[in-house]
Amino acid sequence: MKKIVALIVLILFLCGCEQDKGVTSYISSSNELVAINYPVTNINVLDDKISSYVNKTYYNFKNIKSKIKPELNISYTYKEINDEVVNVSLKTEIVGDKTINKIKTFTYNKISGKFLTMEDLVDDLEGLDYEIKKELLEKYQDADMDYLSNVSYDYFTIDDENLTLYFNPAEIKSKYDELIYLDIPLDSLKLLIDIDKSSNKDTYLSIKKKNVSIDDKVVALTFDDGPSKYTSKILDILDKYKASATFFLIGNKVEFYGDILKRMLEEGSEIGNHSYDHKLLTRLSKEEFQEEINKTQEAIKNITGFTPTLFRPTYGGYTNVLKSYTDLKFVLWDVDSRDWQVKSKDKILKNIVPNVKSGSIILMHDNHEYALKVLDDLIQNLKRQGYKFVTVSELLELKKIRENE
């Protein structure tokens, strides 16, 4: 078993994943639909717990038998409660013949070196226990009474307003497959630790416009699934050639890379929406789809003041019904680098260069190093052919002008 688990760890770290402080990201659509994103805190004991949970979950997922193509989505929330305490939650959704939702949370004190429990955070938990059970029964009337009599409060997160308690559906034994949770306002609790309130400052950055003629040969480079530790190096190359690109970002990653988002806009690139958790959108309800969109819009705007107008559907999958649920413009591509799959510099160039024409949108990914390694040569090659590099919005605007000529 140890050898198998070690292999899974190796797979995650060799398939375009990040290991420095930031967000670890593994996204695949080849034989399975997988989107795994979780924070790397550089707190060794915490990171070990997180990666151990993720790898065990991924191993179990690979052994699922399903009539439909199974999907695994692991997303996260990250909160620095104060200078000493960090709270991380990992939400897992597995879609197969049935849907499984579960959550795992970690609250760690960097000074004491301890993982904290509810008893460490809330005074008079016994007094709160009755109210929690009462509310659970009111909200979930089919909850298992034996479980409730011995309920534990192992899974919780804290934001600026609420302490949120989570209960896995299999434990509560209710008919719901969604996560069961209760929000408890912080104002109603006597906390044993201080909560640092976050403050967001909008900078209201806008994209720099470039001088592009109607007769120019133009191409739009696009990068999906970031930001990541590779994105700043991609921006370095773009800046070297005074080129721009459009970055379709995953919402749950952006708070770790605020400076990179601002740099994108300051240097003339564009930010688009690529959902919050990278779920397969065609399996979502209207409300779930709109939540994926809106949470990402809010996360990007909170950091940059910029609100995206473009959306790239995950795995390229969408329906006209989904398009009707948002005002964002759906953007696909006509040239696919397949960088995540072929990994070879020469093969990536072969997938792109012969297929480019003026007005092309090129699909690449900045959550691994393959696009980074080829980008310098790619830009040089296309520049020799007379191409200018514009954002998707600029390309679409130019196309519209040409059509009206």
Secondary structure, DSSP 8 states (H G I E B T S, - for coil): -HHHHHHHHHHHHHSS---SSEEEEEEE-SSSEEEEEEEE-S-HHHHHHHHHHHHHHHHHHHT---SS--EEEEEEEEEE-SSSEEEEEEEEEEESSSEEEEEEEEEEETTTTEE--HHHHBS-HHHHHHHHHHHHHHH-TT--HHHHHT----EEEE-SSEEEEEE-HHHHT-S--S-EEEEEEGGGS-BSS--------------------TTSEEEEEEEEEE--TTHHHHHHHHHHTT--EEEEE-GGGGGGGHHHHHHHHHTT-EEEE--SS---GGGS-HHHHHHHHHHHHHHHHHHHS----EE--GGG---HHHHTT-SSEE---SEE--HHHH--HHHHHHHHGGG--TTEEEEEESSSSHHHHHHHHHHHHHHHTTEEE--HHHHHHHHHHHHT-
